[in-house]
Amino acid sequence: MKAVTYKSVRDGILRKMGLDSSLPPLASQAAALADYVQGALDIAWDFYPWPDVTLTQERTPTGTPAHDIAFEQPGETPIGDFLQIYDLDPDDPAQPSHSLRFSTTDTGATLHATDHTPGTPVWVRFRIPAPLFTSRDYSASTAYQPGDVVYHDSTGDCFLALSATTGNAPTDPAFWRRQEIPAFLSEYCKAHAYASTLLEDGQFDKANYMFTRAEGILAEKQDDFWMKRERYHHYTARFQ
């Protein structure tokens, strides 16, 4: 997946605000922008099953009995949202697949016992986890716990701690996971986050206009994906 840095998106928002992006933002500005970008990505993630962030992979359930599929499994791509679970590979035309019933839990998903033989492999269609953002700078002297998120100015990215760590740089994939912003969502994030700054500033009419522009960008991207598949479902207004 082609990705852009968090800093490139943040700087784009600052420029829309009429600020010099070559200067470090104030701490309060940086914190607010991280929240606005987070809100924008969370909306975009659920807007459409974007091919760039939606995968179908084989998984072997675990547990007693073995009907469970965890969000995080060693050596496997993390799962953000379960979309569908199949008994066979749905992309293999030689063998028709069937959708299996499941329930989501705090740690993953559990297949219905009547649909699944314990321990047999299944194919999971899922969205990868939405990226997380923060303005908190990484510090080599801080003890981080799994799930902590830091901003690494040298790379311009945010990173998620995978395990307890102190002194291991965010660029070390054994301890950290880069929080990637898909390139195709970058302009939407800038527009939506900028609209949030206008709303916070009391510029309601301009904010509503920018929110509409942001929604138009998302709808345009959705149309583009449909057209690439040579399928046409509706026309969407494009905002200039």
ABEGO torsion letter per residue (X at the ends): XBBBBAAAAAAAAAAAAGBBAABBBBAAAAAAAAAAAAAAAAAAAAABBBAAABBBBBBBBBEOBBABBBABBBGBBBBABBABBBABBAABAABBBBBBBBBBBAAEBBBBAAABBBGBBBBBBBBBBBBBBBABBBBAABBBBBGBBBBBAAAGBBBBBABBBBGBBAABAAABBBBBBBAAAAAAAAAAAAAAAAAAAGBAAAAAAAAAAAAAAAAAAAAAAAAAAGBBABBBBBBX
